[in-house]
Amino acid sequence: SWGHGSVDEQGLRDELQSPNREAFLRSSLNLWTAADGAWIPPGVWDGLAGELVATPTVIAVEASRDGARFVGVAAGLADDGIVELDTAFVTFSEADLWDRLGSLVAPGVTFAIPGSLEVHTPAAIAARALPGGVGHGEILKWTGIVRGMILEGRLRHSGDVALAEHIQRAVLYSTNVAVGISTDRSPGPIELARAAIWAAALAGRPTRKASTALGGTRRRR
């Protein structure tokens, strides 16, 4: 329609100011978006890709709804304060899941295991797992925090295609007190996105630095 009277530059600029960026991309630019009501605005995730330098400190695990696929997302905190994310693995066997996690057991690494898998978690992995595990309660508690990290540019990722697809198709929903991403409303699987929320939130926790003890001399009597 450009140049035929129905669309002009100023009109597009005005529509660009609309708070609904998805509607602008679809109706004004005729571009496809991954999901209607996605929790991350289109284009934001792609702009956060970069080289990862942090050592992973959290491995979050999630299973597909039918239990046929298991995924892991690794997260670490870089020296510049940016949380870094990457897909650790995707497997279609529970036995392989535990083998993958067993190879990742290391000092300083915490595993975030969902409640549905806790009963089968090997002892060596359970010893490094977050007490109480993770689940939808943590999705509701941490989605807003991680979404803020993404929108503020405080998160970096490897550019993994599968992770990007799950992140960008996840649909946001809200309760009276919190927001989360919905497996039911999303147009496809989002288990990597769920694991990413758990991993990013845990990796971004402030760490305590040991305080310097001030020594003193005791007077002898």
C-alpha positions, -999 to 999 in steps of 0.1 A, spaced: 0 0 0 30 23 2 27 51 -23 -9 44 -30 -24 67 -4 -34 42 24 1 40 40 26 67 46 57 71 67 42 93 93 13 69 97 37 40 103 57 61 128 25 68 147 15 31 148 50 22 160 43 41 192 14 17 200 21 -3 232 11 -35 214 42 -42 193 28 -75 182 -2 -59 166 21 -34 149 43 -61 134 13 -82 122 -11 -55 109 13 -28 98 44 -47 86 28 -80 78 54 -99 98 48 -133 116 52 -134 154 59 -166 174 28 -162 196 -1 -139 203 4 -125 238 40 -137 241 58 -128 273 87 -112 255 82 -85 228 93 -96 193 130 -90 186 141 -85 222 154 -120 227 175 -120 195 192 -88 206 206 -105 237 227 -131 219 264 -130 226 296 -148 236 292 -166 269 321 -163 294 305 -173 328 310 -207 344 275 -223 349 264 -224 385 228 -236 380 214 -264 358 176 -264 356 158 -294 343 123 -298 329 103 -325 312 77 -323 284 41 -327 294 41 -363 281 74 -372 297 90 -380 264 116 -353 263 139 -339 290 158 -306 288 184 -288 308 193 -251 308 226 -239 323 230 -205 338 259 -185 353 267 -150 364 294 -131 345 317 -106 360 298 -78 344 267 -88 364 249 -103 334 232 -137 338 242 -160 309 219 -188 296 225 -218 273 208 -251 265 227 -278 283 210 -308 267 179 -321 251 173 -359 255 145 -384 250 155 -408 277 152 -405 315 183 -427 319 202 -404 297 189 -374 316 206 -387 348 238 -396 330 239 -360 315 234 -345 350 259 -368 366 286 -355 342 277 -320 353 281 -325 390 308 -301 402 316 -279 431 294 -248 431 268 -262 408 231 -263 419 205 -285 402 169 -273 399 148 -304 396 110 -303 392 89 -322 417 78 -348 391 114 -360 388 125 -359 424 115 -394 432 139 -408 406 168 -384 413 201 -402 421 217 -395 454 247 -377 440 225 -353 421 200 -349 449 229 -338 472 234 -308 449 197 -301 442 178 -270 453 159 -281 485 122 -285 477 127 -285 440 110 -262 415 76 -261 399 48 -239 388 50 -220 421 85 -208 411 73 -199 376 47 -176 392 73 -161 416 101 -157 391 86 -150 357 83 -112 364 118 -110 377 133 -128 347 112 -109 323 125 -77 338 161 -90 334 155 -96 297 138 -63 290 166 -44 308 194 -63 290 207 -80 321 206 -114 305 228 -129 277 223 -162 258 242 -183 232 217 -180 204 206 -216 206 177 -221 182 156 -245 203 158 -222 234 149 -192 213 118 -210 199 105 -220 233 112 -185 248 95 -166 220 64 -188 218 57 -188 256 25 -169 263 21 -147 294 -8 -150 318 -16 -133 351 -32 -141 384 -43 -116 411 -7 -114 425 17 -127 398 24 -135 362 36 -167 346 40 -185 313 13 -209 303 19 -243 288 -18 -246 279 -20 -212 260 14 -214 242 13 -226 206 38 -254 212 62 -268 238 79 -243 262 98 -266 286 131 -249 277 115 -215 286 103 -228 320 138 -242 328 153 -209 316 132 -190 341 143 -212 370 179 -211 360 181 -174 354 164 -165 386 187 -187 407 219 -177 389 211 -141 394 208 -143 432 232 -119 450 261 -138 465 274 -131 500 309 -120 503 328 -130 534 334 -101 556 369 -93 568 374 -102 604 391 -75 625 415 -91 649 425 -77 682 450 -83 710 439 -95 744 456 -79 774 472 -105 796 466 -102 833 
